[in-house]
């Protein structure tokens, strides 16, 4: 199965500038490459999710250490930003001028109280602009909360 083409024969002994490309082998090759790309992209995503789940479920820790390793939950909604850490009551940063500046101050206080490898789950309700979600995640990275993930708003609880 050769993938190359052959020049078309011409009259008079001159070489032809026309070139016939066999499309069937080329399409076969591209379809195989695309299928490998799609399959490996899906496997990479599934492996990453499974590793996080295995780490959270398989390690046995004392009760106090489990309380410390609960994620910092950040929920963006139409009224502002709610932050919940462990079993504490959620703190709210109201929507308005200086929302991100006020959130940065709150994030710094949580960073000072959290462990070095504190997991942060950022979630947004429907209707929240994507740019606000990205700005909140950038602020978390700036203050040192680097273990970020995006979660479902229902994981926030009450």
N, C-alpha and C positions, 0 to 999 in steps of 0.2 A: 504494500500500500504506500506508494510514493506520493508525497504531498506536493511535489514540484510540478511545474508546468512545462510545456514544450513550445518552442516557437512554431508559428504556423508556416508551412512550406509556401514558397512563392515561386513564380516563374522567373527565369532569367538568371539564377545563381546569386541574386542579392539576398542578404539576410533581411528577414522581416522585422519590423519594429513592433508588430503585434505579438502578444504573448497570451496564451490560453492558460488560465489558472483553473486547476481542478477544485471546484468549490466543495464537493462532498467531503474530502478529507479535511479541508480547512474548517468546515462547520463541525465535523466530528471532534476535532481537536479543541475547538472553542467550547463546545458543549461539555466536554469532559472537564476542562479547566474551570468553567463556571460552576459546574456541580461540585467540584472539590472545594472551591472558594466558599460556596454557600454552606456546605456540610461542615467545614472546619470552623466557620464563623459561628454557627449554632452551637457546636460542641464547646467552643471556648466560653461562650456565655453560660451554658449549663454548668460547666465545670466550676466557674467562678461562684455561681449561686450555691452549688452543692458544698463547696468548701466552707463558705460562711455558715451554712446551716449545720454542718458537721462540727465546726468549732464551737458554736453556741450550745449544741445539745450534748456533746460527748464529754465535755470537761466537767468534773465534779469539783465544786468549790464550797467553802464554808458560806453560811448565810450572809455574814457581813460583807464578804468579798463579792458575793452576787449582787448585793445592793449597790456597791460601788461601781460595778461594771455594767449597770443598766445604762442604756444609751440616753444621750441628751436629745430630746425630741423637740423639733422646731416645726410649727405649723403656720403656714401663711394662709390667711383668709381675707375676706373683704374688710373686716374690722381692724386688721393689723397683724401682729405676729404674736403667737403664743409659744412659750418656752416651758418645757417640763423636764425636770431632772429627778430621776429615781421616783420615790414615792411622794415627792413634794407637791404642793399646790402649784398649778401652772401660773406663770407670770405673763402678763400681757404688755406688749408695746403697741400703743394705739396708733392707728393710721393718721397721718398728718405730716406737717412740715418737720423735717429732721428725723423722720422715721429710721433711716439707716444709721444716723449718728447715735440715736438713742439705743438702737439694737446693738451697735458696736460696743457701747458701754456695758450693756447687759451681758454680751458674749464674753467680754474680758473678765467679768466677775465669775461667770461659770467656768471659764478656763482656769482661773486661779483655784477653784474648788475641785476641779476634775483631775483625774489621773492623766498620766502622760499619753496613754493610748486610748483616750475616751472616744467611744463611737458616737457619732452625731448622725441622726436621721432627720433629714429635711423633707417636709411634704407640703404640698400646696393643694388647696381646694380648687374646684372648677371656677374659672373666672379670674384667677390671679394671673397677672402678666408673667410670662416666662422670664423677662428681664429682671423682675424683682427676685425671683427664685435664684437666678444666677448671681445677683448682687449680694444676696444673703449668704450664699455659699462662698463667694469671694471674701466676705467679711470674716466668716468662720476660718477660712484658710489664713487670712492675715493675722488673726489673733492667736493662731496656733492650734485650732481644732481641725486637725488634718485628716482624721478618719471619717470622711463624709460619705453618706449614701443618700439616695432619694428613695423615700418610702411612700406608702399608701396613707392618706389622711385618716383612715379608720384606725390605724395603729396608734393614734394619739390618745384615744380613749376619751375620757370626759374632760 
